[in-house]
Amino acid sequence: MASLKVLITQPTGRVGRECIAHLAAARKSGRDVFIRAAVRTASKGESMKQLGADEVVTFDYAKPDTFASALDGMKQVFSANPDPEADGHAVFCKAVGAVGSVEHAVRLSCFGADDLTASYDWDVHSSLEGEKVPGMLRGYWRDEKVLIDSLGKEKTSVLRGNFFQGHIIKPDAENMQKHGFFQSPLGSTKNSFVSTNDLGEAAALLLLEGAAKHGNKFYDITGPVPMSMYDVAADMTKAMGRQVEYRPQDIDEFAKDFGPQRRAFFEYLRNGFYTRCSPDFYNITGRKPQAFIDYLQQPGKAGETGLQEIFKAGGLWAKGKNVMEGHEE
């Protein structure tokens, strides 16, 4: 089998960590895999090496002068970025195409706005008359497209995940710990929230199997069953061993907490757009996606349970902070 030289962007994120751990496991099983983790903060380097990274480089989407050293000699790229850093990602993608050595890139994304595999009209919201497709969804497709345009479809694979299982309640971690409840405007609407463990495993497998098999492929990765917020509360109660209550939240109050961009995206979680369960994870791995309760209780390949991830400090989305301000489109 061909050797891999993989650059992992956003390696400290939930999916990136799992991807590294799965690639490192493949190396232990005999695959020739070199893993380079591209971190913004040098202090994260040791933890990346403990996961299995062979090398750590300093990298920042806002600093294009860090791109060349990150890409030097790399043949594969795992492409991910925080939502507000799409502009820097676009510049990075041009570097990926220009460097000439990259044979395959796997992009982490979300489904709902593309016009390559579907025909979404950006001027037509899925449920609100007169509204457009949410800007965050349009941004996910633009992130895919700039990579495709730079590298080519045959060298690009895309994992379009549903909303992350832990992500949906992490902003209320303190409330759950101290007061036993979380809030959300999603109510009884059921969504097939996806395990980040599954996304990381699928990304690693696509990289290991290569562009010949997975190039120009777009996979929708979801959970195995749609869940309401009441279902989420029931699983949290079971996993934590004490009562966790779901309290419905008005969507306007939610917008005050996280901003209009986040609200617009959540309308798609409120109207059933993300209810369906996809067979694509099964088609890639041969088994069902991970259930929420299993995500909460079982360690991923990187060694962390979902509960540990939810309650550890950090995370992009925090109440009272609109991280998408200035990134409306």
N, C-alpha and C positions, 0 to 999 in steps of 0.2 A: 504494500500500500504506500501511497505517496506520503512524504513527510509534510507536516504542517508547521508553519510559523505564523502564529495567530496574535494579532493585536486586539486586546480587549479594551474598548472605551467604556467609560463609566463602570469600572470594575468593582467599586465599593457599593454599588446599588444591589438590590435584592437579586435581580436577574443576572447581573454580571458576576456576582460571587458564585452563584450556582453554576454558571457556565464554566468558570475557571475550575471549580471543583470536579466537574464531570470530565473536562479535558485532561486534568491531572490524573484522574482515575484511569482514563484510556491509556495514558502514558505508562502507568504502572502495569497495565495489561499488555504492553508491548508495542503500542503505537508510537511512532516517532513524532512527538508533539513538543514544540517550543512555544511557551506562553509569555507574552509581554503585556504587563498591566500598565495602562496609562492613567496615572493619578494626578489630580490637581494639587494635592497636599503631600509633600514628601514623607510626612510622618505616618501615612497610611501604607507605606511600602512594605514594612515588615509583616503586617497582617496579610497582605497580598501574597507574599512569599510563603507564608504558613499555609495558605489555601492551595498553593501549587504553582504560583507564577515563577518562572525562571528569572525574569528580569522586570524591573519597575522603572518607568521613565516619567518625568514630569510633563504634564500635558494639560492644556487649557484651551477650550473652544474660543475663548476671547483673545488668545495669543497665537496667531498663526505661525509664529516663529518656533513653536513647539511641535509642529506637525511633522517636519522632515525627520527629526530624530526618532519620533514615535513610529513612523512608517518604514524607516530604513530596514530593508531586508525582509519585510513582512509579506507573506503570500495570502493570508486570510485576515479578515477584519470582522469583529463583532461591533456593530454600530448602534450606539444608544446615546441619548443626551437628555438632560433635564428639559422640560417643556419650554422654559424661557430662553434656552440657548440655541434655538433653531437657526438663527442667522449664522452663528459660529459654526454650527454643524454643516451648513451649506458650503461654507468656505472650505471646511475640512474635506467634504466629499469631492470637491474639485481637486484637492491634493491627492486623494485616494486614486482618482482616475489618472492623474498626471504622473504619478510615481512610476507606473509601468510594471511593477512587480506583483500587484494584487490580483490574484486569480479568482477570489470568491469573497463576497461580503454578505453577512447575515444582518439584516436590519430589524430592530425591535420597533413595532408600530402599533396601530390600532385601526380597526376597520370602521368604515362609515362615510367616506368622502371621495374615494378614488374614481377616476374615469378610465382606468386601464382594464381592470378585471370586472368593473361594473359601470353603470352609467348614471351615477349620482349627479343631480343638478344642484350646484351650490346655492342657487336661489330658492330652493324648495326644501323647507324643513320637513321632517318626517311626521310632525303632528301639529305644529303651530302655523296657522294661516298667516302668510305675509312675512314670515321669518326665514332667514337663511340657515343652511347647515352650520352648526356651531364652529366658530373660528378655530378652536383647538383641534377639531376633527379635520378641518381643511389643512391645518398645519401639519398633522401627521402624514397626510398624503403628499404635501409638498416635500417633507423630509424624505419620504420614499423616492419621490420623483427625481430629486436632485442627485441622489445616489445612483439611480438607474441611468440618468442622463450622463453622468460622469464615468461610470464603470461599464454600463451596458446591462441589459436585462439578463443575458445568459450567464453573467457572473454575479447576479444578485438574487438573494432569497429574502423573503420578508415574512416575519412572524407578526401577525396582527392579533394582539391579545385583547381580551375583554378587560374590564376594570379589575385591578388587583384585589385579591381576597382580603389581605390585611390592610390595604390602602383605604378601604371604605370606612374603617372605624379608627384608624390610627390617630387622627386629630383629636379624638375623644378619649385617648388612653388615660389621661389624668382623671377624667370624670368617672371612667369605669373603675379605676383603682380606688378612688376616694369616696365615690358616691354611688357606684353600682349601676350607672346608666350611660347610654350614648344617644346622640341625636342624629337625625338624618331626614331629609325631605323625601326619601324614596318610598316609605310606607309599605304597602302590601304588594307593590310592583315587584315582580321576580326577575332577577338578573343572574346570568350564569358567570359569576365572578371567577376569575382564573387564578390558579396557584402560580406564584412566581417561581416555585421549584420546577413546575412543568415547563415554563418558558425558558428557564436556564438550561434544563436538560435538552429540550428541543433544539435550542440554539447550538449547543455543543454537538449534538448528533448531526445537524445539518452541516456544520463545519467539518466534522470527521468524514462524512459521506461525500461531501464535495459538490461543486457546481455542476458536474456532469449529471448528477441525480437531482439536485435541488435548484439549479439555476433557473431563473424565470418561473419560480414557484412562489405562490402567495398563500400562506396558511393562516386560517382563523383559529386561534387557540382560546378555548373557553373552559369553564368548569364543567362537571359532569351533570349538574342539575341546576335549574334556576332557583334562586333563593330570595325571599323577601327579607326585610329588616327584622321581622319577628323570627324568622328562621335563623338569621345570623345571631340574634340575641340568645336563642335556645342553644346553639352550638357554643357560644361564648360561656354561657352558664355551665354547660357540661365540662368544658375545657378548664375553666377557672375554679370549678368546685364551689361556686357561690352564685347567687342570683345576679344576673345582668339584665337590665330592663332596656327595651327600646322605647324611646320617646319621640313621637313624630315632631318634625320641625317644619315651620312654614318656609316655603322656598325663598321668600323675600328676606327672611332672617338669615337663611343660609347664604344668600348673596352678600349680605353685610359682613358675614364671617370670611368669605373667600373671594368675593369679587364677581363681576358680571360674566367673565369668561368661563369661570367654573360653573356658575349657574346655568349658562347656556348648554354646556356639556351635560350637566345633570338632567336637563329636560329629556335627553335621550335615554337616560337611565330610569326616568319616571314614566316614559310612554311605551315601554316594552321593546324598544329597538334592540336592546342587548339581552333579550330573554333567551334566544335560541341557543342550543348546544351544538357545537360543531364536532364532526368526527375526525378533524385533522390531526389532533394529538394522537389519537388511536392509530391513524394511518401512518404517522411518523414512527411511533414507538411500539405499537402492537398492544397497547393497554389503555384503559380508561384514564381520563384526567383525575387529578387528586381532588378529593372532596374537601370541603372547608374544615370539617372537624379533624380530618387527618393532617391537613396543613397546620392547624393549630397545635396538634399534639406530637407530631412526628418530626424529628430533625430532618432537614434537607441534606443534600450532599455536602454543603458547606458547614453543617453541624448545628444550625440554629433552627429552633421550632418557630412556627408562626406566632405563638404567644410571646416568645422572646423578642421577635422582631417588632411586634406591635408596641411593646412596652419599653423598648430601649429608646434612649434619647435620639433626637434628630428627625429628619424627614422634611421633604420639600414643602408640604402643605400644612400650615398651622393657622388656627383661628385668628382672625384679625389681621392677616397678612395676605394681600393680593399679589402673589408672586408673578402673575401674568400682566400686571399693570405695565402699559407701554408695549404690550405684545398682543394687541387686539386681533391682528390678522396673522 
